Amino acid sequence: MSFVRQYRRFLRVRFEDDGGDAVDAFDVRPTTHTRRVMADHSLAFRPGTAGFSIYSRNNPDAADPLIGPISDRTRLSFGLRITDPQFYDRYHPDLTPARRQILLENLGSTGAIQASGALSAIATVGQSELVQSGPASDFPVAIDLTAGSPDRLHVRDRFDNTLLAEQRFTAPPGTVFRLGADLSSLQHPAVRLTTPVAGALDQIVYADDEISSSGAGMILDLWWEQRQDAVPSPNGALFTASFRARTS
């Protein structure tokens, strides 16, 4: 008896400019974590021009045709290498402060999963999407000591400010204290770092060993918590990253 598999488009991502024209400037690669998740849920990644699609596998002869349905909050992460060396000459945003990456994701301002739409806080990708990436086990942190004398680092949820972890330290004399924060126990890589002293530190970071070592200029996190067949048929859920073109 043969086992028949069919593929149905689940999610798709399109890269474009603010005029709606395709931007074909990225090499998108799923992380090792994501490849495991896709295998668990019978998902297939397919790159395309100016974007990519993810397909779900189905067995049409089964009582429930969907293989490996998603039933709780699930993250799919991708590193985006920029293949156009003039990308930032053509499009915003500026990567300031220095050594920042762009984090694209389908989460709203409260952390709720968005089922379609923009992968940025506003219509086009901007400064609010900038994060610093680094290794989870030894994340580099620079704390401004001119703002006060903090004695601990707080790791907080980006959306509700919940304290997720704390790291105590004794700062030496000087204006800046640099330490390697251990963020390896966190459930999700994107968090907010602060200290109890206002102004000493407040930044969004992305702690992931693979992403930080890959040279990815952008990071994309797609979140989902429903069955894959809950999306519109046949095209699936559509997400868009739109980049504002620079004027000449």
N, C-alpha and C positions, 0 to 999 in steps of 0.2 A: 504494500500500500504506500503510495507516494505521499510526501509531505509538501504541500504547496505553500509558498511564501509570496506575499504581495507587499509592495512598499507604498506607503501613503505619506505625502508630505505633512510633516508635523510643524516645524518652525522654519522660517526663512528670514535672513537678514540682508538688507540692501544698504550699500554705501552710496551716498549721492551728495551733490552740492545743494546750496540753498535755492537753486533754480530748478532742481529736480533732475539734473543730468547725472548719469552714473559716474562714480569715482572709482576707477579700477587701480588701486594703489596699495593693496594689502595682500600679504601672504598670511592666511589664517590657519592656525594650528591648534587643535584640541590639546589640553594638558593630559598628563598621564592619569590624573584623577578623573578627568572627563571621559577618557577612553574606557575606563573601568565602569563608570556610570552608564555610558551608552551601551556597553556590552550587557550590563545587568538588565537594561530596559529594552534591549533589542532595537537600538537606534543606529542609524547609519549617517555619517557626515559626508556631504558632497559639496566640494568647493565649486564656485561658479564665477563668472565675470562680475566684478563689483558686488560681491556678496557670497553667500553660501546657503545651503539648505540642510535640514536634518529630517530624515525620513524614519518612520516607525514601521517595523515589520509586522505583518499580519498573517494569520492562518485562516483563510476564509471557510475552511471546513470545520473549525472548532466552534463550540457553543459560544465562547467569547473569542472573537477573531483576534483581538489585540494581544500581542505577546509582550509580557513584562510591563504592565500598566504602571504609571507613576501614581502614587497615592499620598505622598507627603512632600514637604518642601525640598526641592532638589536643585542643585546648582550645576550648570555646565559652564566651564571656563575655557577661554581661548586666548592665546597670545597672538597679537597682530604685528607682524614685521612690516615696516613701510618700504615698499619697493620703488617708490618714486622719490629720488633724492631731492626733488624740489617741492615736495608736498607742503612743507611749512612756508615756502615762498608763495604758494598758491592759495593756501587756506589758513584760516584761524583754527584754534587759538594759539597764542604765544605760550611757550612752555616756561612760564615764570611763576614762582621762583625756579631756579635751575634744578636739573636732575629730577624732573617730574615726568610721570606718564599720564595718559588719558585713560580713565576707567569708564567704560560704557556699560550700562546695565538697565534691565527692565524693572527697576524698583522705583516706586513713588517716593514722595517726601517723608512718608511715615514708615517706609520699608515694605509696603504692600506690593505684591507682584502685579505688574501690569501685563495684560494678556495680548497687547499689541501696541504699536505706536513708537514714539521717539525713544531712543536709547540715551537721552540726555535730559538734564533738568528743564531746559527750555527747548525751543524748536531746533536750534543748532548747537553743536558741541561747543562748550565754552570753558572758562576758567574754573567753574564749579565742578568740572569733571576731573581736575588734576589731583593726582595722588603721588606719593613716593612709594616705590616698591623696594623690597629688600628681602633677605632670607628670614624665614620665620624663627629660626633658633638663635639668631644673632643680629637682630634688626638694628641698624645704626640710628641713634637718636641724639640730637643736639639740643640741650636745654639751656635757655637764656638765664644766666644767674644774675643779670643786672635788674631783673624784675622782682627779685626776692631770693629766698633761700629754701627752695623745695627740697624735701627729703624722700619723695616717692613719685613714681610714675604711675599714672592711671590709664588703663586700657578700657575704653568705653564703647558701648553700642553707638553707632553713628546716628541712629534715629531717635531712640528714647533716652539716651545718655546713661543707660544702666552700666554700673561698674562691673566689668567682666574679669579683670585681673589687676593686681597691684604689685609693683616692684619697688622695694625700698633701696635707698642708697645714701651715701654720705658724700656730698659734693665738696671737692677740694676748692681752695681759693682760686679766683679767676672770674672771667665773664661768661664762659661757656663750659658746660660739662657734657662730655660725650660718653655714651654708654651703649652697650649692646643689649637690647631688650630681648628676652625670650618670649616669643609669641607663638611658639609651636603647639601649645595646648589649646589654642582657640579653635572654635568650631568653624568660623569663617575668616577668610584672610583680610577683609577690608574692615578696619576699625578706626576709632578716633583716639589719639594719644593726647593726654593732658597731664598737668600736675595740679596739686591743690593751690598753687600760686598762680593767680590769673596773669596771663601774658607770658609766662615762662615757656609754655609749649601748648599748642593747640593745632593739630594737623591730622588729616586723614591719610592713612597708610594702607598698603596692600602687602601683607606678609606671606610670601610663597616662594619657596626655594627654586622651583622650576621656572616660574615667571621671571624672577629677578635675575636668573642666570641666562635667560634665553635671548636677551637683547631686544625684547618686544618693546615697541614704542607705544603700543596701546594694549589695553586689557579689556576683554569683553566677558561679562558674566550674564548668562541667561538663566533665569529662575523659573521653575514651574512646579505646580502642586496638584494638578488635575490629570486625569487620564489623557493620553495623547489624542484620543479620538474626540475630545471636547472642542477641538479647533475647527474653524470653517473648512468645509470640503469644496473643492479638492486642493486649494492652494495653501492651507495651513495658516498659522498665525504669522503676521508680517511685522517685523521690527525694522526701523530705519535709523541710521546714523547719518545726520546731515551736517555738512561742513560749510561754513560761511566763506565764500570766495573773497579774496583780497582784491581791492580795486587797484587798477594799474596807475 
